[in-house]
Amino acid sequence: MRVLAAAGLLLVGAVTAVATVALHDLWWGLALASVATVWTTLALPAGWWSRLAFVAGWVAVVAWLTFPRAEGDYLISQDVQGYAVLVLGLVLLVVAIATLPRPAPRGP
């Protein structure tokens, strides 16, 4: 069941990242996408199958969309909004990894 939840959250993170990249040029789009992404990340319980899966899907799609397209242009602009999306991805990744639960100690 957790594998299915992780796959679903990976997909939701990817779709959220596409929406973030599509709207990041507009100031209200960047604000809306950033708030929605941060609130979703913080609302999910910490763990490999929940929060980290969502953030991994988000960061993977943003990283994939960072590379230049065949025409030579970029989807993420090289301005304040574009760098804000990249910084948001780094912050989300750090938060998702830092809040992972510690492994339970093994008995003797």
N, CA and C atoms as an extended XYZ file, in Angstrom:
324
Properties=species:S:1:pos:R:3:atomname:S:1:resname:S:1:resid:I:1 pbc="F F F"
N         0.810       -1.192        0.000 N   MET     1
C         0.000        0.000        0.000 CA  MET     1
C         0.858        1.262        0.000 C   MET     1
N         1.975        1.219        0.729 N   ARG     2
C         2.857        2.382        0.768 CA  ARG     2
C         3.531        2.617       -0.580 C   ARG     2
N         3.796        1.569       -1.309 N   VAL     3
C         4.401        1.727       -2.638 CA  VAL     3
C         3.435        2.444       -3.571 C   VAL     3
N         2.174        2.099       -3.480 N   LEU     4
C         1.160        2.766       -4.300 CA  LEU     4
C         1.009        4.231       -3.899 C   LEU     4
N         1.040        4.513       -2.603 N   ALA     5
C         0.970        5.900       -2.138 CA  ALA     5
C         2.194        6.687       -2.591 C   ALA     5
N         3.368        6.077       -2.533 N   ALA     6
C         4.589        6.749       -2.975 CA  ALA     6
C         4.535        7.050       -4.469 C   ALA     6
N         4.044        6.111       -5.257 N   ALA     7
C         3.934        6.342       -6.699 CA  ALA     7
C         2.936        7.458       -7.006 C   ALA     7
N         1.825        7.484       -6.284 N   GLY     8
C         0.845        8.542       -6.475 CA  GLY     8
C         1.392        9.904       -6.086 C   GLY     8
N         2.106        9.974       -4.954 N   LEU     9
C         2.685       11.241       -4.525 CA  LEU     9
C         3.820       11.683       -5.442 C   LEU     9
N         4.542       10.737       -6.015 N   LEU    10
C         5.566       11.072       -7.006 CA  LEU    10
C         4.929       11.722       -8.221 C   LEU    10
N         3.803       11.186       -8.652 N   LEU    11
C         3.076       11.742       -9.786 CA  LEU    11
C         2.485       13.113       -9.449 C   LEU    11
N         1.934       13.270       -8.257 N   VAL    12
C         1.378       14.557       -7.844 CA  VAL    12
C         2.486       15.610       -7.765 C   VAL    12
N         3.649       15.237       -7.266 N   GLY    13
C         4.781       16.162       -7.223 CA  GLY    13
C         5.229       16.572       -8.617 C   GLY    13
N         5.225       15.621       -9.546 N   ALA    14
C         5.616       15.932      -10.921 CA  ALA    14
C         4.626       16.892      -11.578 C   ALA    14
N         3.341       16.662      -11.377 N   VAL    15
C         2.320       17.542      -11.958 CA  VAL    15
C         2.402       18.933      -11.326 C   VAL    15
N         2.641       19.004      -10.036 N   THR    16
C         2.788       20.289       -9.362 CA  THR    16
C         4.003       21.048       -9.890 C   THR    16
N         5.079       20.334      -10.174 N   ALA    17
C         6.272       20.975      -10.720 CA  ALA    17
C         6.024       21.523      -12.117 C   ALA    17
N         5.288       20.794      -12.942 N   VAL    18
C         4.958       21.290      -14.279 CA  VAL    18
C         4.134       22.570      -14.175 C   VAL    18
N         3.167       22.592      -13.254 N   ALA    19
C         2.364       23.798      -13.057 CA  ALA    19
C         3.221       24.950      -12.542 C   ALA    19
N         4.167       24.667      -11.666 N   THR    20
C         5.050       25.704      -11.140 CA  THR    20
C         5.904       26.307      -12.248 C   THR    20
N         6.482       25.459      -13.085 N   VAL    21
C         7.313       25.953      -14.182 CA  VAL    21
C         6.474       26.718      -15.199 C   VAL    21
N         5.264       26.273      -15.434 N   ALA    22
C         4.409       26.954      -16.406 CA  ALA    22
C         3.993       28.342      -15.923 C   ALA    22
N         3.853       28.521      -14.616 N   LEU    23
C         3.354       29.788      -14.082 CA  LEU    23
C         4.414       30.664      -13.434 C   LEU    23
N         5.668       30.254      -13.431 N   HIS    24
C         6.661       30.989      -12.658 CA  HIS    24
C         7.001       32.363      -13.238 C   HIS    24
N         6.690       32.635      -14.471 N   ASP    25
C         6.961       33.956      -15.048 CA  ASP    25
C         6.006       35.026      -14.519 C   ASP    25
N         4.824       34.623      -14.105 N   LEU    26
C         3.856       35.560      -13.528 CA  LEU    26
C         4.089       35.632      -12.025 C   LEU    26
N         4.076       36.841      -11.455 N   TRP    27
C         4.381       36.963      -10.031 CA  TRP    27
C         3.355       36.232       -9.183 C   TRP    27
N         2.083       36.293       -9.561 N   TRP    28
C         1.055       35.616       -8.779 CA  TRP    28
C         1.127       34.102       -8.989 C   TRP    28
N         1.561       33.676      -10.167 N   GLY    29
C         1.717       32.243      -10.424 CA  GLY    29
C         2.835       31.641       -9.607 C   GLY    29
N         3.952       32.376       -9.515 N   LEU    30
C         5.066       31.907       -8.697 CA  LEU    30
C         4.672       31.865       -7.230 C   LEU    30
N         3.964       32.888       -6.768 N   ALA    31
C         3.539       32.913       -5.363 CA  ALA    31
C         2.565       31.784       -5.066 C   ALA    31
N         1.588       31.585       -5.938 N   LEU    32
C         0.600       30.529       -5.739 CA  LEU    32
C         1.244       29.147       -5.780 C   LEU    32
N         2.099       28.925       -6.756 N   ALA    33
C         2.756       27.621       -6.878 CA  ALA    33
C         3.693       27.354       -5.707 C   ALA    33
N         4.406       28.381       -5.258 N   SER    34
C         5.322       28.199       -4.127 CA  SER    34
C         4.567       27.892       -2.845 C   SER    34
N         3.513       28.638       -2.588 N   VAL    35
C         2.726       28.406       -1.368 CA  VAL    35
C         2.077       27.022       -1.407 C   VAL    35
N         1.520       26.647       -2.542 N   ALA    36
C         0.877       25.332       -2.658 CA  ALA    36
C         1.885       24.212       -2.470 C   ALA    36
N         3.064       24.366       -3.041 N   THR    37
C         4.092       23.323       -2.919 CA  THR    37
C         4.601       23.208       -1.488 C   THR    37
N         4.876       24.347       -0.859 N   VAL    38
C         5.384       24.315        0.519 CA  VAL    38
C         4.332       23.769        1.472 C   VAL    38
N         3.074       24.203        1.336 N   TRP    39
C         2.021       23.699        2.221 CA  TRP    39
C         1.791       22.205        2.030 C   TRP    39
N         1.832       21.749        0.794 N   THR    40
C         1.671       20.308        0.554 CA  THR    40
C         2.811       19.528        1.176 C   THR    40
N         4.023       20.029        1.023 N   THR    41
C         5.186       19.351        1.604 CA  THR    41
C         5.080       19.276        3.119 C   THR    41
N         4.697       20.367        3.743 N   LEU    42
C         4.603       20.373        5.200 CA  LEU    42
C         3.387       19.606        5.717 C   LEU    42
N         2.342       19.496        4.902 N   ALA    43
C         1.143       18.767        5.327 CA  ALA    43
C         1.339       17.259        5.273 C   ALA    43
N         2.212       16.800        4.403 N   LEU    44
C         2.455       15.357        4.301 CA  LEU    44
C         3.284       14.888        5.485 C   LEU    44
N         3.029       13.685        5.964 N   PRO    45
C         3.845       13.170        7.068 CA  PRO    45
C         5.265       12.880        6.599 C   PRO    45
N         6.211       13.102        7.491 N   ALA    46
C         7.609       12.852        7.149 CA  ALA    46
C         7.817       11.360        6.923 C   ALA    46
N         8.513       11.036        5.872 N   GLY    47
C         8.796        9.633        5.595 CA  GLY    47
C         9.227        9.421        4.158 C   GLY    47
N         9.750        8.230        3.920 N   TRP    48
C        10.242        7.873        2.587 CA  TRP    48
C         9.107        7.786        1.584 C   TRP    48
N         7.982        7.298        2.007 N   TRP    49
C         6.882        7.022        1.086 CA  TRP    49
C         5.936        8.203        0.911 C   TRP    49
N         6.083        9.248        1.716 N   SER    50
C         5.127       10.357        1.626 CA  SER    50
C         5.809       11.660        1.224 C   SER    50
N         6.397       12.347        2.165 N   ARG    51
C         6.970       13.663        1.889 CA  ARG    51
C         8.129       13.571        0.895 C   ARG    51
N         9.009       12.631        1.088 N   LEU    52
C        10.165       12.521        0.195 CA  LEU    52
C         9.747       12.118       -1.216 C   LEU    52
N         8.718       11.301       -1.343 N   ALA    53
C         8.240       10.918       -2.674 CA  ALA    53
C         7.675       12.121       -3.417 C   ALA    53
N         6.892       12.950       -2.744 N   PHE    54
C         6.345       14.157       -3.366 CA  PHE    54
C         7.457       15.095       -3.806 C   PHE    54
N         8.404       15.345       -2.910 N   VAL    55
C         9.497       16.267       -3.218 CA  VAL    55
C        10.400       15.699       -4.304 C   VAL    55
N        10.637       14.408       -4.298 N   ALA    56
C        11.478       13.803       -5.338 CA  ALA    56
C        10.837       13.961       -6.716 C   ALA    56
N         9.529       13.771       -6.803 N   GLY    57
C         8.839       13.986       -8.073 CA  GLY    57
C         8.914       15.431       -8.511 C   GLY    57
N         8.759       16.359       -7.571 N   TRP    58
C         8.808       17.787       -7.883 CA  TRP    58
C        10.193       18.184       -8.361 C   TRP    58
N        11.218       17.804       -7.609 N   VAL    59
C        12.593       18.189       -7.937 CA  VAL    59
C        13.051       17.529       -9.235 C   VAL    59
N        12.674       16.284       -9.459 N   ALA    60
C        13.097       15.592      -10.683 CA  ALA    60
C        12.531       16.273      -11.931 C   ALA    60
N        11.285       16.676      -11.887 N   VAL    61
C        10.688       17.337      -13.055 CA  VAL    61
C        11.277       18.727      -13.254 C   VAL    61
N        11.490       19.474      -12.185 N   VAL    62
C        12.109       20.796      -12.325 CA  VAL    62
C        13.529       20.655      -12.876 C   VAL    62
N        14.272       19.672      -12.403 N   ALA    63
C        15.625       19.451      -12.922 CA  ALA    63
C        15.586       19.059      -14.395 C   ALA    63
N        14.624       18.238      -14.772 N   TRP    64
C        14.505       17.824      -16.172 CA  TRP    64
C        14.132       19.009      -17.058 C   TRP    64
N        13.277       19.889      -16.566 N   LEU    65
C        12.864       21.049      -17.350 CA  LEU    65
C        13.896       22.168      -17.357 C   LEU    65
N        14.953       22.033      -16.579 N   THR    66
C        16.011       23.031      -16.544 CA  THR    66
C        16.910       22.950      -17.777 C   THR    66
N        17.036       21.779      -18.361 N   PHE    67
C        17.899       21.611      -19.525 CA  PHE    67
C        17.314       22.334      -20.733 C   PHE    67
N        18.171       22.813      -21.647 N   PRO    68
C        17.651       23.548      -22.813 CA  PRO    68
C        16.847       22.652      -23.742 C   PRO    68
N        15.881       23.262      -24.396 N   ARG    69
C        15.051       22.546      -25.355 CA  ARG    69
C        15.764       22.479      -26.695 C   ARG    69
N        15.177       21.801      -27.660 N   ALA    70
C        15.790       21.630      -28.971 CA  ALA    70
C        15.986       22.960      -29.690 C   ALA    70
N        15.116       23.925      -29.435 N   GLU    71
C        15.226       25.231      -30.074 CA  GLU    71
C        16.334       26.080      -29.470 C   GLU    71
N        16.883       25.639      -28.348 N   GLY    72
C        17.950       26.379      -27.694 CA  GLY    72
C        17.481       27.285      -26.573 C   GLY    72
N        16.177       27.340      -26.316 N   ASP    73
C        15.692       28.181      -25.225 CA  ASP    73
C        15.417       27.339      -23.985 C   ASP    73
N        15.102       28.009      -22.904 N   TYR    74
C        14.904       27.363      -21.617 CA  TYR    74
C        13.475       27.579      -21.136 C   TYR    74
N        12.957       26.615      -20.407 N   LEU    75
C        11.625       26.772      -19.823 CA  LEU    75
C        11.670       27.567      -18.522 C   LEU    75
N        12.779       27.448      -17.796 N   ILE    76
C        12.936       28.199      -16.557 CA  ILE    76
C        13.812       29.403      -16.883 C   ILE    76
N        13.263       30.584      -16.695 N   SER    77
C        13.955       31.808      -17.081 CA  SER    77
C        15.138       32.092      -16.159 C   SER    77
N        16.090       32.848      -16.676 N   GLN    78
C        17.269       33.212      -15.897 CA  GLN    78
C        17.065       34.590      -15.287 C   GLN    78
N        16.072       34.683      -14.430 N   ASP    79
C        15.781       35.912      -13.712 CA  ASP    79
C        15.417       35.545      -12.282 C   ASP    79
N        14.895       36.485      -11.548 N   VAL    80
C        14.590       36.262      -10.134 CA  VAL    80
C        13.575       35.129       -9.972 C   VAL    80
N        12.552       35.101      -10.837 N   GLN    81
C        11.533       34.063      -10.721 CA  GLN    81
C        12.120       32.674      -11.001 C   GLN    81
N        12.972       32.577      -12.001 N   GLY    82
C        13.578       31.285      -12.328 CA  GLY    82
C        14.474       30.771      -11.223 C   GLY    82
N        15.289       31.675      -10.683 N   TYR    83
C        16.154       31.268       -9.580 CA  TYR    83
C        15.354       30.957       -8.325 C   TYR    83
N        14.215       31.615       -8.150 N   ALA    84
C        13.355       31.317       -7.004 CA  ALA    84
C        12.816       29.890       -7.084 C   ALA    84
N        12.481       29.435       -8.292 N   VAL    85
C        12.014       28.056       -8.468 CA  VAL    85
C        13.132       27.075       -8.125 C   VAL    85
N        14.352       27.362       -8.578 N   LEU    86
C        15.474       26.467       -8.289 CA  LEU    86
C        15.804       26.442       -6.802 C   LEU    86
N        15.763       27.599       -6.150 N   VAL    87
C        16.030       27.650       -4.705 CA  VAL    87
C        14.928       26.929       -3.938 C   VAL    87
N        13.704       27.089       -4.385 N   LEU    88
C        12.591       26.378       -3.746 CA  LEU    88
C        12.808       24.873       -3.817 C   LEU    88
N        13.273       24.388       -4.948 N   GLY    89
C        13.555       22.958       -5.077 CA  GLY    89
C        14.634       22.489       -4.119 C   GLY    89
N        15.692       23.277       -3.965 N   LEU    90
C        16.750       22.905       -3.029 CA  LEU    90
C        16.253       22.915       -1.591 C   LEU    90
N        15.473       23.924       -1.241 N   VAL    91
C        14.939       24.006        0.126 CA  VAL    91
C        14.000       22.830        0.403 C   VAL    91
N        13.144       22.509       -0.556 N   LEU    92
C        12.230       21.374       -0.376 CA  LEU    92
C        12.998       20.071       -0.191 C   LEU    92
N        14.045       19.884       -0.971 N   LEU    93
C        14.832       18.658       -0.860 CA  LEU    93
C        15.524       18.563        0.500 C   LEU    93
N        16.071       19.666        0.965 N   VAL    94
C        16.725       19.664        2.280 CA  VAL    94
C        15.713       19.382        3.384 C   VAL    94
N        14.540       20.000        3.314 N   VAL    95
C        13.509       19.782        4.337 CA  VAL    95
C        13.036       18.326        4.312 C   VAL    95
N        12.823       17.773        3.122 N   ALA    96
C        12.337       16.398        3.024 CA  ALA    96
C        13.357       15.400        3.580 C   ALA    96
N        14.629       15.639        3.325 N   ILE    97
C        15.656       14.719        3.825 CA  ILE    97
C        15.901       14.938        5.315 C   ILE    97
N        15.904       16.201        5.751 N   ALA    98
C        16.185       16.490        7.160 CA  ALA    98
C        15.085       16.009        8.086 C   ALA    98
N        13.864       15.896        7.592 N   THR    99
C        12.759       15.488        8.464 CA  THR    99
C        12.433       14.003        8.360 C   THR    99
N        13.286       13.228        7.704 N   LEU   100
C        13.048       11.782        7.659 CA  LEU   100
C        13.130       11.214        9.075 C   LEU   100
N        12.244       10.291        9.411 N   PRO   101
C        12.300        9.712       10.755 CA  PRO   101
C        13.558        8.865       10.926 C   PRO   101
N        14.051        8.871       12.131 N   ARG   102
C        15.240        8.069       12.429 CA  ARG   102
C        14.857        6.596       12.431 C   ARG   102
N        15.761        5.738       11.988 N   PRO   103
C        15.446        4.307       12.021 CA  PRO   103
C        15.331        3.807       13.458 C   PRO   103
N        14.448        2.862       13.660 N   ALA   104
C        14.262        2.293       14.988 CA  ALA   104
C        15.477        1.447       15.357 C   ALA   104
N        15.873        1.509       16.617 N   PRO   105
C        17.027        0.691       17.035 CA  PRO   105
C        16.669       -0.804       17.000 C   PRO   105
N        17.605       -1.578       16.597 N   ARG   106
C        17.400       -3.031       16.528 CA  ARG   106
C        17.688       -3.661       17.891 C   ARG   106
N        16.884       -4.611       18.205 N   GLY   107
C        17.071       -5.309       19.480 CA  GLY   107
C        18.274       -6.240       19.449 C   GLY   107
N        18.716       -6.702       20.622 N   PRO   108
C        19.910       -7.580       20.677 CA  PRO   108
C        19.655       -8.945       20.107 C   PRO   108
